[in-house]
Amino acid sequence: MTADRSPTMLLALVVWLCALPFVFLLVMPLLGFRAALGVALALLLGIALVCWALCSVGRSPRGIAP
């Protein structure tokens, strides 16, 4: 990971951490702890993939994501 992508990945991690309580509040009463943990990890993977796609694939000639 290069230095210019670090703030973007850090922001993605903060977004995931902020969404984590809502995931556990909504999923845990209905499906239990293991399902809530699975949803939380899937959310982390999804956010990381979107962040990676925007950082590496979506580069314009000027060097910024569209």
N, CA, C, O and CB atoms as a CASP TS submission, in Angstrom:
PFRMAT TS
TARGET T0000
AUTHOR 0000-0000-0000
METHOD Language model
MODEL 1
PARENT N/A
ATOM      1  N   MET     1       0.842  -1.166   0.000  1.00  0.00           N
ATOM      2  CA  MET     1       0.000   0.000   0.000  1.00  0.00           C
ATOM      3  C   MET     1       0.892   1.234   0.000  1.00  0.00           C
ATOM      4  O   MET     1       1.825   1.332   0.797  1.00  0.00           O
ATOM      5  CB  MET     1      -0.960  -0.005   1.212  1.00  0.00           C
ATOM      6  N   THR     2       0.609   2.164  -0.882  1.00  0.00           N
ATOM      7  CA  THR     2       1.427   3.362  -0.953  1.00  0.00           C
ATOM      8  C   THR     2       0.904   4.414   0.014  1.00  0.00           C
ATOM      9  O   THR     2      -0.182   4.280   0.578  1.00  0.00           O
ATOM     10  CB  THR     2       1.457   3.913  -2.383  1.00  0.00           C
ATOM     11  N   ALA     3       1.695   5.456   0.191  1.00  0.00           N
ATOM     12  CA  ALA     3       1.352   6.493   1.164  1.00  0.00           C
ATOM     13  C   ALA     3       0.088   7.258   0.768  1.00  0.00           C
ATOM     14  O   ALA     3      -0.642   7.720   1.645  1.00  0.00           O
ATOM     15  CB  ALA     3       2.513   7.463   1.320  1.00  0.00           C
ATOM     16  N   ASP     4      -0.187   7.403  -0.531  1.00  0.00           N
ATOM     17  CA  ASP     4      -1.367   8.162  -0.940  1.00  0.00           C
ATOM     18  C   ASP     4      -2.661   7.392  -0.711  1.00  0.00           C
ATOM     19  O   ASP     4      -3.734   7.995  -0.689  1.00  0.00           O
ATOM     20  CB  ASP     4      -1.256   8.544  -2.398  1.00  0.00           C
ATOM     21  N   ARG     5      -2.588   6.083  -0.542  1.00  0.00           N
ATOM     22  CA  ARG     5      -3.793   5.277  -0.293  1.00  0.00           C
ATOM     23  C   ARG     5      -4.063   5.071   1.191  1.00  0.00           C
ATOM     24  O   ARG     5      -5.148   4.616   1.554  1.00  0.00           O
ATOM     25  CB  ARG     5      -3.665   3.929  -0.972  1.00  0.00           C
ATOM     26  N   SER     6      -3.119   5.388   2.049  1.00  0.00           N
ATOM     27  CA  SER     6      -3.289   5.152   3.478  1.00  0.00           C
ATOM     28  C   SER     6      -4.490   5.881   4.066  1.00  0.00           C
ATOM     29  O   SER     6      -5.241   5.264   4.822  1.00  0.00           O
ATOM     30  CB  SER     6      -2.048   5.566   4.208  1.00  0.00           C
ATOM     31  N   PRO     7      -4.716   7.155   3.765  1.00  0.00           N
ATOM     32  CA  PRO     7      -5.893   7.823   4.331  1.00  0.00           C
ATOM     33  C   PRO     7      -7.209   7.201   3.860  1.00  0.00           C
ATOM     34  O   PRO     7      -8.181   7.167   4.614  1.00  0.00           O
ATOM     35  CB  PRO     7      -5.873   9.296   3.968  1.00  0.00           C
ATOM     36  N   THR     8      -7.246   6.714   2.632  1.00  0.00           N
ATOM     37  CA  THR     8      -8.462   6.102   2.121  1.00  0.00           C
ATOM     38  C   THR     8      -8.750   4.794   2.844  1.00  0.00           C
ATOM     39  O   THR     8      -9.893   4.537   3.221  1.00  0.00           O
ATOM     40  CB  THR     8      -8.349   5.864   0.616  1.00  0.00           C
ATOM     41  N   MET     9      -7.738   3.969   3.041  1.00  0.00           N
ATOM     42  CA  MET     9      -7.932   2.719   3.773  1.00  0.00           C
ATOM     43  C   MET     9      -8.272   2.985   5.232  1.00  0.00           C
ATOM     44  O   MET     9      -9.074   2.260   5.820  1.00  0.00           O
ATOM     45  CB  MET     9      -6.684   1.846   3.678  1.00  0.00           C
ATOM     46  N   LEU    10      -7.682   4.000   5.814  1.00  0.00           N
ATOM     47  CA  LEU    10      -7.995   4.359   7.193  1.00  0.00           C
ATOM     48  C   LEU    10      -9.443   4.829   7.305  1.00  0.00           C
ATOM     49  O   LEU    10     -10.134   4.488   8.266  1.00  0.00           O
ATOM     50  CB  LEU    10      -7.037   5.452   7.698  1.00  0.00           C
ATOM     51  N   LEU    11      -9.899   5.600   6.340  1.00  0.00           N
ATOM     52  CA  LEU    11     -11.290   6.034   6.326  1.00  0.00           C
ATOM     53  C   LEU    11     -12.235   4.847   6.168  1.00  0.00           C
ATOM     54  O   LEU    11     -13.287   4.809   6.806  1.00  0.00           O
ATOM     55  CB  LEU    11     -11.520   7.043   5.204  1.00  0.00           C
ATOM     56  N   ALA    12     -11.880   3.894   5.342  1.00  0.00           N
ATOM     57  CA  ALA    12     -12.697   2.688   5.180  1.00  0.00           C
ATOM     58  C   ALA    12     -12.780   1.905   6.491  1.00  0.00           C
ATOM     59  O   ALA    12     -13.843   1.387   6.834  1.00  0.00           O
ATOM     60  CB  ALA    12     -12.120   1.795   4.065  1.00  0.00           C
ATOM     61  N   LEU    13     -11.685   1.815   7.216  1.00  0.00           N
ATOM     62  CA  LEU    13     -11.686   1.131   8.505  1.00  0.00           C
ATOM     63  C   LEU    13     -12.559   1.869   9.515  1.00  0.00           C
ATOM     64  O   LEU    13     -13.283   1.232  10.280  1.00  0.00           O
ATOM     65  CB  LEU    13     -10.257   1.000   9.039  1.00  0.00           C
ATOM     66  N   VAL    14     -12.505   3.180   9.530  1.00  0.00           N
ATOM     67  CA  VAL    14     -13.329   3.970  10.450  1.00  0.00           C
ATOM     68  C   VAL    14     -14.811   3.818  10.116  1.00  0.00           C
ATOM     69  O   VAL    14     -15.641   3.720  11.020  1.00  0.00           O
ATOM     70  CB  VAL    14     -12.923   5.456  10.397  1.00  0.00           C
ATOM     71  N   VAL    15     -15.149   3.798   8.831  1.00  0.00           N
ATOM     72  CA  VAL    15     -16.543   3.581   8.427  1.00  0.00           C
ATOM     73  C   VAL    15     -17.016   2.215   8.903  1.00  0.00           C
ATOM     74  O   VAL    15     -18.138   2.084   9.393  1.00  0.00           O
ATOM     75  CB  VAL    15     -16.698   3.698   6.890  1.00  0.00           C
ATOM     76  N   TRP    16     -16.176   1.204   8.764  1.00  0.00           N
ATOM     77  CA  TRP    16     -16.545  -0.135   9.223  1.00  0.00           C
ATOM     78  C   TRP    16     -16.735  -0.157  10.737  1.00  0.00           C
ATOM     79  O   TRP    16     -17.694  -0.747  11.235  1.00  0.00           O
ATOM     80  CB  TRP    16     -15.477  -1.160   8.808  1.00  0.00           C
ATOM     81  N   LEU    17     -15.830   0.482  11.466  1.00  0.00           N
ATOM     82  CA  LEU    17     -15.951   0.516  12.922  1.00  0.00           C
ATOM     83  C   LEU    17     -17.209   1.244  13.367  1.00  0.00           C
ATOM     84  O   LEU    17     -17.825   0.858  14.361  1.00  0.00           O
ATOM     85  CB  LEU    17     -14.731   1.178  13.536  1.00  0.00           C
ATOM     86  N   CYS    18     -17.600   2.289  12.649  1.00  0.00           N
ATOM     87  CA  CYS    18     -18.823   3.012  12.993  1.00  0.00           C
ATOM     88  C   CYS    18     -20.076   2.195  12.657  1.00  0.00           C
ATOM     89  O   CYS    18     -21.100   2.341  13.324  1.00  0.00           O
ATOM     90  CB  CYS    18     -18.862   4.354  12.260  1.00  0.00           C
ATOM     91  N   ALA    19     -20.005   1.355  11.651  1.00  0.00           N
ATOM     92  CA  ALA    19     -21.150   0.528  11.268  1.00  0.00           C
ATOM     93  C   ALA    19     -21.268  -0.724  12.131  1.00  0.00           C
ATOM     94  O   ALA    19     -22.333  -1.338  12.187  1.00  0.00           O
ATOM     95  CB  ALA    19     -21.041   0.134   9.806  1.00  0.00           C
ATOM     96  N   LEU    20     -20.201  -1.101  12.792  1.00  0.00           N
ATOM     97  CA  LEU    20     -20.181  -2.328  13.582  1.00  0.00           C
ATOM     98  C   LEU    20     -21.244  -2.390  14.671  1.00  0.00           C
ATOM     99  O   LEU    20     -21.903  -3.423  14.786  1.00  0.00           O
ATOM    100  CB  LEU    20     -18.844  -2.490  14.203  1.00  0.00           C
ATOM    101  N   PRO    21     -21.454  -1.352  15.478  1.00  0.00           N
ATOM    102  CA  PRO    21     -22.508  -1.444  16.502  1.00  0.00           C
ATOM    103  C   PRO    21     -23.896  -1.664  15.906  1.00  0.00           C
ATOM    104  O   PRO    21     -24.704  -2.400  16.473  1.00  0.00           O
ATOM    105  CB  PRO    21     -22.520  -0.182  17.344  1.00  0.00           C
ATOM    106  N   PHE    22     -24.176  -1.040  14.781  1.00  0.00           N
ATOM    107  CA  PHE    22     -25.480  -1.217  14.145  1.00  0.00           C
ATOM    108  C   PHE    22     -25.663  -2.640  13.634  1.00  0.00           C
ATOM    109  O   PHE    22     -26.755  -3.201  13.718  1.00  0.00           O
ATOM    110  CB  PHE    22     -25.648  -0.226  12.997  1.00  0.00           C
ATOM    111  N   VAL    23     -24.596  -3.218  13.107  1.00  0.00           N
ATOM    112  CA  VAL    23     -24.664  -4.608  12.645  1.00  0.00           C
ATOM    113  C   VAL    23     -25.010  -5.524  13.817  1.00  0.00           C
ATOM    114  O   VAL    23     -25.883  -6.384  13.704  1.00  0.00           O
ATOM    115  CB  VAL    23     -23.320  -5.041  11.992  1.00  0.00           C
ATOM    116  N   PHE    24     -24.321  -5.335  14.938  1.00  0.00           N
ATOM    117  CA  PHE    24     -24.576  -6.202  16.084  1.00  0.00           C
ATOM    118  C   PHE    24     -25.943  -5.935  16.701  1.00  0.00           C
ATOM    119  O   PHE    24     -26.595  -6.870  17.168  1.00  0.00           O
ATOM    120  CB  PHE    24     -23.493  -6.016  17.131  1.00  0.00           C
ATOM    121  N   LEU    25     -26.389  -4.689  16.714  1.00  0.00           N
ATOM    122  CA  LEU    25     -27.715  -4.384  17.266  1.00  0.00           C
ATOM    123  C   LEU    25     -28.840  -4.953  16.415  1.00  0.00           C
ATOM    124  O   LEU    25     -29.882  -5.339  16.945  1.00  0.00           O
ATOM    125  CB  LEU    25     -27.891  -2.884  17.401  1.00  0.00           C
ATOM    126  N   LEU    26     -28.645  -5.008  15.117  1.00  0.00           N
ATOM    127  CA  LEU    26     -29.705  -5.492  14.232  1.00  0.00           C
ATOM    128  C   LEU    26     -29.667  -7.004  14.019  1.00  0.00           C
ATOM    129  O   LEU    26     -30.719  -7.639  13.951  1.00  0.00           O
ATOM    130  CB  LEU    26     -29.608  -4.798  12.899  1.00  0.00           C
ATOM    131  N   VAL    27     -28.490  -7.582  13.916  1.00  0.00           N
ATOM    132  CA  VAL    27     -28.381  -8.994  13.558  1.00  0.00           C
ATOM    133  C   VAL    27     -28.347  -9.895  14.785  1.00  0.00           C
ATOM    134  O   VAL    27     -28.932 -10.978  14.766  1.00  0.00           O
ATOM    135  CB  VAL    27     -27.140  -9.224  12.720  1.00  0.00           C
ATOM    136  N   MET    28     -27.678  -9.474  15.845  1.00  0.00           N
ATOM    137  CA  MET    28     -27.499 -10.353  16.990  1.00  0.00           C
ATOM    138  C   MET    28     -28.805 -10.778  17.667  1.00  0.00           C
ATOM    139  O   MET    28     -28.934 -11.952  18.014  1.00  0.00           O
ATOM    140  CB  MET    28     -26.626  -9.681  17.989  1.00  0.00           C
ATOM    141  N   PRO    29     -29.768  -9.896  17.871  1.00  0.00           N
ATOM    142  CA  PRO    29     -31.008 -10.379  18.505  1.00  0.00           C
ATOM    143  C   PRO    29     -31.776 -11.382  17.641  1.00  0.00           C
ATOM    144  O   PRO    29     -32.465 -12.257  18.166  1.00  0.00           O
ATOM    145  CB  PRO    29     -31.910  -9.203  18.823  1.00  0.00           C
ATOM    146  N   LEU    30     -31.656 -11.256  16.329  1.00  0.00           N
ATOM    147  CA  LEU    30     -32.410 -12.146  15.449  1.00  0.00           C
ATOM    148  C   LEU    30     -31.705 -13.471  15.180  1.00  0.00           C
ATOM    149  O   LEU    30     -32.340 -14.526  15.181  1.00  0.00           O
ATOM    150  CB  LEU    30     -32.679 -11.455  14.148  1.00  0.00           C
ATOM    151  N   LEU    31     -30.401 -13.419  14.950  1.00  0.00           N
ATOM    152  CA  LEU    31     -29.689 -14.613  14.479  1.00  0.00           C
ATOM    153  C   LEU    31     -28.574 -15.097  15.396  1.00  0.00           C
ATOM    154  O   LEU    31     -28.074 -16.207  15.209  1.00  0.00           O
ATOM    155  CB  LEU    31     -29.117 -14.343  13.139  1.00  0.00           C
ATOM    156  N   GLY    32     -28.169 -14.301  16.379  1.00  0.00           N
ATOM    157  CA  GLY    32     -27.124 -14.727  17.308  1.00  0.00           C
ATOM    158  C   GLY    32     -25.771 -14.096  17.012  1.00  0.00           C
ATOM    159  O   GLY    32     -25.588 -13.373  16.033  1.00  0.00           O
ATOM    160  N   PHE    33     -24.831 -14.401  17.903  1.00  0.00           N
ATOM    161  CA  PHE    33     -23.512 -13.783  17.838  1.00  0.00           C
ATOM    162  C   PHE    33     -22.709 -14.229  16.622  1.00  0.00           C
ATOM    163  O   PHE    33     -22.075 -13.404  15.966  1.00  0.00           O
ATOM    164  CB  PHE    33     -22.742 -14.094  19.090  1.00  0.00           C
ATOM    165  N   ARG    34     -22.728 -15.509  16.317  1.00  0.00           N
ATOM    166  CA  ARG    34     -21.912 -16.012  15.199  1.00  0.00           C
ATOM    167  C   ARG    34     -22.362 -15.417  13.872  1.00  0.00           C
ATOM    168  O   ARG    34     -21.528 -15.099  13.024  1.00  0.00           O
ATOM    169  CB  ARG    34     -21.982 -17.544  15.130  1.00  0.00           C
ATOM    170  N   ALA    35     -23.661 -15.264  13.682  1.00  0.00           N
ATOM    171  CA  ALA    35     -24.166 -14.658  12.449  1.00  0.00           C
ATOM    172  C   ALA    35     -23.794 -13.185  12.385  1.00  0.00           C
ATOM    173  O   ALA    35     -23.433 -12.680  11.321  1.00  0.00           O
ATOM    174  CB  ALA    35     -25.689 -14.823  12.349  1.00  0.00           C
ATOM    175  N   ALA    36     -23.879 -12.492  13.517  1.00  0.00           N
ATOM    176  CA  ALA    36     -23.507 -11.076  13.554  1.00  0.00           C
ATOM    177  C   ALA    36     -22.019 -10.909  13.248  1.00  0.00           C
ATOM    178  O   ALA    36     -21.624  -9.972  12.555  1.00  0.00           O
ATOM    179  CB  ALA    36     -23.844 -10.460  14.932  1.00  0.00           C
ATOM    180  N   LEU    37     -21.215 -11.803  13.758  1.00  0.00           N
ATOM    181  CA  LEU    37     -19.781 -11.756  13.470  1.00  0.00           C
ATOM    182  C   LEU    37     -19.515 -12.011  11.992  1.00  0.00           C
ATOM    183  O   LEU    37     -18.671 -11.353  11.386  1.00  0.00           O
ATOM    184  CB  LEU    37     -19.026 -12.780  14.327  1.00  0.00           C
ATOM    185  N   GLY    38     -20.226 -12.954  11.422  1.00  0.00           N
ATOM    186  CA  GLY    38     -20.090 -13.230   9.992  1.00  0.00           C
ATOM    187  C   GLY    38     -20.500 -12.049   9.134  1.00  0.00           C
ATOM    188  O   GLY    38     -19.832 -11.733   8.150  1.00  0.00           O
ATOM    189  N   VAL    39     -21.594 -11.393   9.498  1.00  0.00           N
ATOM    190  CA  VAL    39     -22.043 -10.209   8.754  1.00  0.00           C
ATOM    191  C   VAL    39     -21.026  -9.081   8.902  1.00  0.00           C
ATOM    192  O   VAL    39     -20.750  -8.370   7.936  1.00  0.00           O
ATOM    193  CB  VAL    39     -23.439  -9.743   9.248  1.00  0.00           C
ATOM    194  N   ALA    40     -20.468  -8.910  10.099  1.00  0.00           N
ATOM    195  CA  ALA    40     -19.470  -7.865  10.322  1.00  0.00           C
ATOM    196  C   ALA    40     -18.213  -8.108   9.484  1.00  0.00           C
ATOM    197  O   ALA    40     -17.656  -7.172   8.910  1.00  0.00           O
ATOM    198  CB  ALA    40     -19.105  -7.791  11.807  1.00  0.00           C
ATOM    199  N   LEU    41     -17.771  -9.356   9.416  1.00  0.00           N
ATOM    200  CA  LEU    41     -16.590  -9.665   8.605  1.00  0.00           C
ATOM    201  C   LEU    41     -16.873  -9.528   7.111  1.00  0.00           C
ATOM    202  O   LEU    41     -16.010  -9.092   6.349  1.00  0.00           O
ATOM    203  CB  LEU    41     -16.101 -11.075   8.908  1.00  0.00           C
ATOM    204  N   ALA    42     -18.078  -9.899   6.698  1.00  0.00           N
ATOM    205  CA  ALA    42     -18.451  -9.719   5.293  1.00  0.00           C
ATOM    206  C   ALA    42     -18.515  -8.237   4.941  1.00  0.00           C
ATOM    207  O   ALA    42     -18.127  -7.838   3.843  1.00  0.00           O
ATOM    208  CB  ALA    42     -19.805 -10.394   5.002  1.00  0.00           C
ATOM    209  N   LEU    43     -19.001  -7.425   5.869  1.00  0.00           N
ATOM    210  CA  LEU    43     -19.043  -5.980   5.648  1.00  0.00           C
ATOM    211  C   LEU    43     -17.635  -5.404   5.534  1.00  0.00           C
ATOM    212  O   LEU    43     -17.381  -4.549   4.686  1.00  0.00           O
ATOM    213  CB  LEU    43     -19.806  -5.286   6.784  1.00  0.00           C
ATOM    214  N   LEU    44     -16.726  -5.866   6.378  1.00  0.00           N
ATOM    215  CA  LEU    44     -15.332  -5.424   6.295  1.00  0.00           C
ATOM    216  C   LEU    44     -14.725  -5.792   4.943  1.00  0.00           C
ATOM    217  O   LEU    44     -14.050  -4.976   4.316  1.00  0.00           O
ATOM    218  CB  LEU    44     -14.501  -6.042   7.433  1.00  0.00           C
ATOM    219  N   LEU    45     -14.967  -7.012   4.505  1.00  0.00           N
ATOM    220  CA  LEU    45     -14.454  -7.450   3.211  1.00  0.00           C
ATOM    221  C   LEU    45     -15.046  -6.613   2.075  1.00  0.00           C
ATOM    222  O   LEU    45     -14.329  -6.212   1.158  1.00  0.00           O
ATOM    223  CB  LEU    45     -14.763  -8.938   2.991  1.00  0.00           C
ATOM    224  N   GLY    46     -16.346  -6.352   2.137  1.00  0.00           N
ATOM    225  CA  GLY    46     -16.994  -5.544   1.097  1.00  0.00           C
ATOM    226  C   GLY    46     -16.455  -4.127   1.045  1.00  0.00           C
ATOM    227  O   GLY    46     -16.183  -3.604  -0.035  1.00  0.00           O
ATOM    228  N   ILE    47     -16.299  -3.502   2.204  1.00  0.00           N
ATOM    229  CA  ILE    47     -15.766  -2.131   2.244  1.00  0.00           C
ATOM    230  C   ILE    47     -14.323  -2.114   1.745  1.00  0.00           C
ATOM    231  O   ILE    47     -13.934  -1.204   1.014  1.00  0.00           O
ATOM    232  CB  ILE    47     -15.845  -1.549   3.684  1.00  0.00           C
ATOM    233  N   ALA    48     -13.528  -3.109   2.131  1.00  0.00           N
ATOM    234  CA  ALA    48     -12.132  -3.164   1.676  1.00  0.00           C
ATOM    235  C   ALA    48     -12.052  -3.363   0.166  1.00  0.00           C
ATOM    236  O   ALA    48     -11.201  -2.762  -0.490  1.00  0.00           O
ATOM    237  CB  ALA    48     -11.377  -4.295   2.392  1.00  0.00           C
ATOM    238  N   LEU    49     -12.926  -4.196  -0.394  1.00  0.00           N
ATOM    239  CA  LEU    49     -12.914  -4.408  -1.845  1.00  0.00           C
ATOM    240  C   LEU    49     -13.321  -3.146  -2.604  1.00  0.00           C
ATOM    241  O   LEU    49     -12.726  -2.821  -3.631  1.00  0.00           O
ATOM    242  CB  LEU    49     -13.848  -5.561  -2.217  1.00  0.00           C
ATOM    243  N   VAL    50     -14.321  -2.442  -2.110  1.00  0.00           N
ATOM    244  CA  VAL    50     -14.735  -1.193  -2.758  1.00  0.00           C
ATOM    245  C   VAL    50     -13.613  -0.165  -2.664  1.00  0.00           C
ATOM    246  O   VAL    50     -13.333   0.543  -3.632  1.00  0.00           O
ATOM    247  CB  VAL    50     -16.034  -0.638  -2.113  1.00  0.00           C
ATOM    248  N   CYS    51     -12.982  -0.082  -1.517  1.00  0.00           N
ATOM    249  CA  CYS    51     -11.872   0.862  -1.347  1.00  0.00           C
ATOM    250  C   CYS    51     -10.721   0.508  -2.285  1.00  0.00           C
ATOM    251  O   CYS    51     -10.150   1.384  -2.934  1.00  0.00           O
ATOM    252  CB  CYS    51     -11.383   0.868   0.119  1.00  0.00           C
ATOM    253  N   TRP    52     -10.387  -0.769  -2.353  1.00  0.00           N
ATOM    254  CA  TRP    52      -9.307  -1.201  -3.256  1.00  0.00           C
ATOM    255  C   TRP    52      -9.659  -0.887  -4.704  1.00  0.00           C
ATOM    256  O   TRP    52      -8.808  -0.420  -5.461  1.00  0.00           O
ATOM    257  CB  TRP    52      -9.034  -2.713  -3.095  1.00  0.00           C
ATOM    258  N   ALA    53     -10.898  -1.137  -5.094  1.00  0.00           N
ATOM    259  CA  ALA    53     -11.307  -0.886  -6.476  1.00  0.00           C
ATOM    260  C   ALA    53     -11.225   0.598  -6.808  1.00  0.00           C
ATOM    261  O   ALA    53     -10.763   0.969  -7.887  1.00  0.00           O
ATOM    262  CB  ALA    53     -12.729  -1.402  -6.716  1.00  0.00           C
ATOM    263  N   LEU    54     -11.668   1.438  -5.897  1.00  0.00           N
ATOM    264  CA  LEU    54     -11.606   2.876  -6.160  1.00  0.00           C
ATOM    265  C   LEU    54     -10.179   3.389  -6.180  1.00  0.00           C
ATOM    266  O   LEU    54      -9.852   4.293  -6.950  1.00  0.00           O
ATOM    267  CB  LEU    54     -12.405   3.632  -5.122  1.00  0.00           C
ATOM    268  N   CYS    55      -9.330   2.821  -5.341  1.00  0.00           N
ATOM    269  CA  CYS    55      -7.947   3.302  -5.268  1.00  0.00           C
ATOM    270  C   CYS    55      -7.088   2.826  -6.434  1.00  0.00           C
ATOM    271  O   CYS    55      -6.257   3.585  -6.931  1.00  0.00           O
ATOM    272  CB  CYS    55      -7.319   2.857  -3.971  1.00  0.00           C
ATOM    273  N   SER    56      -7.270   1.599  -6.874  1.00  0.00           N
ATOM    274  CA  SER    56      -6.335   1.070  -7.864  1.00  0.00           C
ATOM    275  C   SER    56      -6.916   0.973  -9.265  1.00  0.00           C
ATOM    276  O   SER    56      -6.203   1.220 -10.238  1.00  0.00           O
ATOM    277  CB  SER    56      -5.866  -0.276  -7.438  1.00  0.00           C
ATOM    278  N   VAL    57      -8.175   0.624  -9.395  1.00  0.00           N
ATOM    279  CA  VAL    57      -8.756   0.435 -10.724  1.00  0.00           C
ATOM    280  C   VAL    57      -9.309   1.738 -11.268  1.00  0.00           C
ATOM    281  O   VAL    57      -9.188   2.009 -12.463  1.00  0.00           O
ATOM    282  CB  VAL    57      -9.856  -0.620 -10.682  1.00  0.00           C
ATOM    283  N   GLY    58      -9.909   2.542 -10.418  1.00  0.00           N
ATOM    284  CA  GLY    58     -10.598   3.727 -10.879  1.00  0.00           C
ATOM    285  C   GLY    58      -9.732   4.965 -10.984  1.00  0.00           C
ATOM    286  O   GLY    58     -10.200   6.066 -10.693  1.00  0.00           O
ATOM    287  N   ARG    59      -8.493   4.818 -11.387  1.00  0.00           N
ATOM    288  CA  ARG    59      -7.593   5.970 -11.524  1.00  0.00           C
ATOM    289  C   ARG    59      -7.792   6.660 -12.876  1.00  0.00           C
ATOM    290  O   ARG    59      -7.897   6.010 -13.916  1.00  0.00           O
ATOM    291  CB  ARG    59      -6.121   5.527 -11.367  1.00  0.00           C
ATOM    292  N   SER    60      -7.840   7.968 -12.832  1.00  0.00           N
ATOM    293  CA  SER    60      -7.898   8.743 -14.064  1.00  0.00           C
ATOM    294  C   SER    60      -6.469   9.173 -14.406  1.00  0.00           C
ATOM    295  O   SER    60      -5.566   8.974 -13.593  1.00  0.00           O
ATOM    296  CB  SER    60      -8.857   9.989 -13.920  1.00  0.00           C
ATOM    297  N   PRO    61      -6.242   9.757 -15.591  1.00  0.00           N
ATOM    298  CA  PRO    61      -4.881  10.197 -15.936  1.00  0.00           C
ATOM    299  C   PRO    61      -4.317  11.226 -14.959  1.00  0.00           C
ATOM    300  O   PRO    61      -3.099  11.343 -14.825  1.00  0.00           O
ATOM    301  CB  PRO    61      -4.870  10.780 -17.332  1.00  0.00           C
ATOM    302  N   ARG    62      -5.183  11.972 -14.276  1.00  0.00           N
ATOM    303  CA  ARG    62      -4.700  12.962 -13.308  1.00  0.00           C
ATOM    304  C   ARG    62      -4.355  12.339 -11.976  1.00  0.00           C
ATOM    305  O   ARG    62      -3.784  13.017 -11.122  1.00  0.00           O
ATOM    306  CB  ARG    62      -5.732  14.043 -13.105  1.00  0.00           C
ATOM    307  N   GLY    63      -4.682  11.064 -11.759  1.00  0.00           N
ATOM    308  CA  GLY    63      -4.311  10.393 -10.537  1.00  0.00           C
ATOM    309  C   GLY    63      -5.371  10.417  -9.451  1.00  0.00           C
ATOM    310  O   GLY    63      -5.079  10.076  -8.305  1.00  0.00           O
ATOM    311  N   ILE    64      -6.601  10.814  -9.782  1.00  0.00           N
ATOM    312  CA  ILE    64      -7.659  10.822  -8.775  1.00  0.00           C
ATOM    313  C   ILE    64      -8.768   9.866  -9.211  1.00  0.00           C
ATOM    314  O   ILE    64      -8.980   9.637 -10.402  1.00  0.00           O
ATOM    315  CB  ILE    64      -8.220  12.262  -8.563  1.00  0.00           C
ATOM    316  N   ALA    65      -9.451   9.329  -8.248  1.00  0.00           N
ATOM    317  CA  ALA    65     -10.549   8.406  -8.554  1.00  0.00           C
ATOM    318  C   ALA    65     -11.732   9.202  -9.079  1.00  0.00           C
ATOM    319  O   ALA    65     -11.939  10.342  -8.661  1.00  0.00           O
ATOM    320  CB  ALA    65     -10.959   7.575  -7.298  1.00  0.00           C
ATOM    321  N   PRO    66     -12.514   8.625  -9.988  1.00  0.00           N
ATOM    322  CA  PRO    66     -13.664   9.351 -10.544  1.00  0.00           C
ATOM    323  C   PRO    66     -14.750   9.578  -9.525  1.00  0.00           C
ATOM    324  O   PRO    66     -15.779  10.174  -9.843  1.00  0.00           O
ATOM    325  CB  PRO    66     -14.235   8.604 -11.718  1.00  0.00           C
TER
END
